[in-house]
């Protein structure tokens, strides 16, 4: 398929809404535009696709709710604005999605949540479970306790250049896209994509329809930051580079036009498409090859068939025997009774707990262990089966 057809076929999608997509400069929430985007996401959801939203705008909403005429310079006051605005933002999302019959969940993250292996595994498992429950997770950086984004906004307004790591929602959306091994990352902004020059000042500027890679020269053409957010085209390209090099296509396009999201996800020639550099994400490559196996789970034929044919998780009832000693979050091999290796995965329980759960139903986990972390021994998104 062509790259645009790949977009139309994407099943799991992360969509990032920038501050200038959901707000008007100095005029509050762009309610009509936000409602239109919510309807678009709900339509995608009804198609059977899984959607994760990353939404900016909390600080701006809090600023206006508190009667502040300009974005505050004080870090503490910006954090207060984020606390006030985040609750209002989620209330709007809950109300609008609820009217369309779509359930949503709020997830606030810090850089450390995706930087630590155990915490990243918990985030991944939580988001995967929400998607399995037909819920649309709505993510934002937890600015009340994480100051990186707010500090980098200050730097970007002065003479220092912000460094994208996690400190803006472009970076957050890319990190989450990689963690969830999604099929597509969409960055919705207030411009139609990347251009050969600044289209606001140069009428001859042409939209760049596709990039095969993002090099330093490409980044150098994208400078500056939006006035109400912490990102800009440079941070979007940095995020796109991170995701595309992990095997995820990225579309940078405008969220201002009616039906823009629907057109983009239908594979229309809009925005700038950054092609993926590989077909398997870093997460799955690490499970498949890089990480050292700490042990093995011997499973029955029914479990193997369920994992291979239905892309099911490995449940305790399919477990026959446990080899080796390992901890939660370690990589283990998946074997059949003859010793043949069928795949590898990140295990959700220690080896001792796995032995106690052998052959049990998921509903029995709490009774056996005295606590219950996950329904599965290995969830499907942390499982890589052999290709032969």
Buried (B, 14 or more C-beta within 10 A) or exposed (E): EEBBEBBBEBEBBBBBBBBBBBBEEEEEBBEEBBBBBBBBBBBBBEEEBBBBBBBBBBBBBBBBBEEBEEBBEEBEBBBBBBBBBBBBBBEBBBEBBEEBEBEBBBBBBBBEBBEEEEBBBBBBBEBBBBBBEEBBBBBBBBBBEBBBBBBBBBBBBEEEEBEBBBBBBBBBBBBBBBBBBBBBBBBBBBBBBBBEEBBEEEEEBEBBBBBEEBEEEBBEBBEEBBEBBBBBBBBBBBBBBBBBBBBBBBBBBBBBBEEBBBBBBEBBEBBBBBEBBEEBBBBBBBBBEEEEBBBBBBBBEEBBEBBEEEEBBBBBBBBBBBBEEBEBBBBBBBBBEEEEEBBBBBBBBBBEBBEBBBEBEBEBBEEBBEEEBBBBBBBBBBBBBEEE
